[in-house]
Amino acid sequence: MRLIKWLFLIFIWLVLFISIAVTWSLLNLPETESIQISRQPSITFLDKEGRIIASYGDIYGQSIQYENLPKNLVNAVIVTEDKRFFFHPGIDIKGIVRAAIVNLKAGRIVQGGSTITQQLAKNLFLTPERSFTRKLHELILSFWLEIRFTKQQLLSIYLNRVYLGSGTYGVQAASEKYFNKKVEELNLYECALIASLLKAPSRYNPIANEELSRERTYKVLKNMKESSLITDQSIIEAKLNNKIYNKYTSAPKSTRYFIDWLLPRVKSYLGEIKEDLIVRTTLDVKLQEIAEDSVNSVTSKYPSADQSALVALDLDGGVMAMIGGRDYGDTQFNRVTQAQRQPGSAFKIFVYLAGLKEGFEPEDEMVDSEININGWSPKNYKKEYLGEISLFDAFAKSINTVAVQLSENIGRQNVINMARSMGIRSPIINSPSLALGTSEVNLLELTAAYDVLANSGKGIFVHGIRSIENTSGKTLFMREGKGPGEILDSGLVNTMIRMLENTIQTGTGKNAKIDRPAAGKTGTSQSLRDAWFIGFSSDLVVGVWFGNDDDSPMKNITGGTAPAILWSDFMKKAHYGKPPVAISDSIIANRDKENKSRIDRLIKKSKEIDQRNVFEKILDNFF
C-alpha cells in the first residue's frame, strides 16, 4: 500500500509538472502564422549550356508538389529518414525507443529518433539550440503540423525546404545543382543520392566528396532493397546509370575570376537586387576547365614568370573562358581585366592596319636599318638589321624599325585612331615608340581588338551576360544587338589575316601552330617584362599573357615561347574533334549568313508595305 501511495504521488506530480510545462510552452510558442523564410536574395550563375558555375546566397528551388515527386525519391527519403512517416501522428514512439536502445549499445549517439514532421517543425519555426524547451516546442508543433496538413503536404514542404549541401535548399535546387535537371527527371541513383544528403549534406554531397557520396548512396539503395522497394537488378542498373550519366556540376576554382568580373555588371543592369536571380552567361565550363589545365601545365615549366593569364572569346565578343592568374586562392587580382601592361609587338596590328588603309601594300618594301628620331633609335629583338624587306615579311618577323618607319610615315594619329576604332580604351601615348606597344593595355581589350578581325571587320561588344531572369522565369535583362557594325572593309581584313597567318607559319609565332588554320601575333615588351600571344581560329579568339606582378624581367620568355606554346596547347584541346575550317571560309560564311538575314528583313518589310498598300486600296474602293 505504501508503494502504491508513493507511486500515485509521483504520478500526480509528474502530471502536474508536464501540464505546467506544456501550458508554458503553448503560451511561448513561436509565430506560426507564416512559414516564409527571411533571407537575402540569391544569384545563380549558369554557363552557356545551363550548368551552374557559381552561386551567391542560399539557393531555393521552385516548390514542387507531392504528386510531381518521383516515386523513387519519396521511397528513398522515407527509408532513410522516417520509415513510419505515413503511420505515426508526428512523433514515433517505436522509433524513439529503437534509437535509444541502439545508442545505449553503442555507448554514443549513432541514431536519432526525430520524425520528418519534427525536423520540419524545427526547420520552419525553431533554432538549432539543444534544450528541453526547444524539444518540447518541437513536439507540440509537430502535432500542430500533423493536424493542419496532410502527410503528402508535409513531405512536400519538407523536401522543398531542407538543406541539401552546396548552398542548396530543396530538392529542386539540389537536382539542378548536382545533375543539371528537374526533379521529375531524376533516375533511381540520383533519387537515392539526394536522399543520402539528408544525414550530412555538407559531408556527403558529390561536389565535396564524390567517393563518400557514392558509398552513402549505395547504402540508401541497399536499404530500399531490404524494404522491398526495389530489386537487385534495379540497383545494378542504377549503378550503371551513375557511371554513364552522372556528371556533377563543379566549375573550376578559376571561374571565380569571371564571376567577380560579372557581379558589378549584374547590379549595374538591375540596380538594387530584391529577388532571387538566374544569370545566364557566355562562359563554357568545359573550355574553362581546359584553360585552367593548360595554364597550370605550361606555366609550371617557366618559373621566371610568376603569373600568366588567358581569355577566350567567341566571334561575337562573348567571354567563353577567363583565367585571371595562376591561383585564385592566392590572389583575386584579375590579370585579364585589371592588369595594365605593355603589349609590345602585339600592338603592331594597328600600325599595319592603318598603313594598309592609307594605301600601303604587303609587298611594299622598306629598309630595315638603324634609324634615329629625335635622339631615339629603336633596336630589333635580335639586334641585327636585314636591309630591304617587304612589309609582309617584316610583320611576320616582328621587325621594330619597319613598324616605327610605317607609323611615322602615315602619322601616329592614324595608328591611334585605328586602335580606338577597334576597341582600345586605355590611354595611348603619342610618341615615336607608339608603334612598339609602349602604351599599356589590358589583355581583355587587346584580345577583343583581334576579335574584330575574326568577326569579318565588324565591331564587337565584350560581354559575359546573355540574360538575367528571376526564378519564375521572367526576363529582367536580355542582351541584344551585335556591335557597332563594320569597322574594317573586307579587303583590309583579308590582307591582315593573311599576314597574321604567315606570322604563325614562318615568323615569330611558329610555336603557336595547331592542326588547323590560325592567325596570330606575338608581343614582347622591353626587358622581357611582358610576353603575349593573341590569335584566332575560325571560331575562337584567344589572348595569353605572361609576366610578374612586380614588373620584374623574366628569363628567356618572349611572346613566341611560353605564350605561343600555351595558346597552342589550349587551342588544340578546345578544338579537339572539330573539323578544320579556313578562317577566310568562316568570314565568307558569316557574311553570307548576315546578307541572307538582311535580305530576309528587306523581303519581309517589302511584303508588309505591299500588304499595307493593298489594304489602303481596298479602303479607297470601299469608301
Sequence and secondary structure as in RCSB ss.txt:
>XXXX:A:sequence
MRLIKWLFLIFIWLVLFISIAVTWSLLNLPETESIQISRQPSITFLDKEGRIIASYGDIYGQSIQYENLPKNLVN
AVIVTEDKRFFFHPGIDIKGIVRAAIVNLKAGRIVQGGSTITQQLAKNLFLTPERSFTRKLHELILSFWLEIRFT
KQQLLSIYLNRVYLGSGTYGVQAASEKYFNKKVEELNLYECALIASLLKAPSRYNPIANEELSRERTYKVLKNMK
ESSLITDQSIIEAKLNNKIYNKYTSAPKSTRYFIDWLLPRVKSYLGEIKEDLIVRTTLDVKLQEIAEDSVNSVTS
KYPSADQSALVALDLDGGVMAMIGGRDYGDTQFNRVTQAQRQPGSAFKIFVYLAGLKEGFEPEDEMVDSEINING
WSPKNYKKEYLGEISLFDAFAKSINTVAVQLSENIGRQNVINMARSMGIRSPIINSPSLALGTSEVNLLELTAAY
DVLANSGKGIFVHGIRSIENTSGKTLFMREGKGPGEILDSGLVNTMIRMLENTIQTGTGKNAKIDRPAAGKTGTS
QSLRDAWFIGFSSDLVVGVWFGNDDDSPMKNITGGTAPAILWSDFMKKAHYGKPPVAISDSIIANRDKENKSRID
RLIKKSKEIDQRNVFEKILDNFF
>XXXX:A:secstr
 HHHHHHHHHHHHHHHHHHHHHHHHHHT    S         EEEE TTS EEEEES EE     GGGS HHHHH
HHHHHH TTTTTSSSS HHHHHHHHHHHHHHTS       HHHHHHHHHH  S   HHHHHHHHHHHHHHHHHS 
HHHHHHHHHHHSB STTEESHHHHHHHHHSS GGG  HHHHHHHHHTTT HHHH TTT HHHHHHHHHHHHHHHH
HTTSS HHHHHHHHHHHHHH       TTHHHHHHHHHHHHHHHHSS  S EEEEES  HHHHHHHHHHHHHHHT
T TT SEEEEEEE TTSBEEEEE SS TTT    TTTT  B  GGGGHHHHHHHHHHTT  TT EEEES   BTT
B    TTS   EEEEHHHHHHTT HHHHHHHHHHH HHHHHHHHHHTT  S    SGGGGGT S B HHHHHHHH
HHHHTTTB    BSEEEEEETT  EEEE     S B S HHHHHHHHHHHHHHHHHSTTGGG  SS  EEEEEE 
GGG EEEEEEE SS EEEEEEE TT    SS  TTTHHHHHHHHHHHHHTTT     HHHHHHHHHHHHHHHHHH
HHHHHHHHHHHHHHHHHHHHHH 
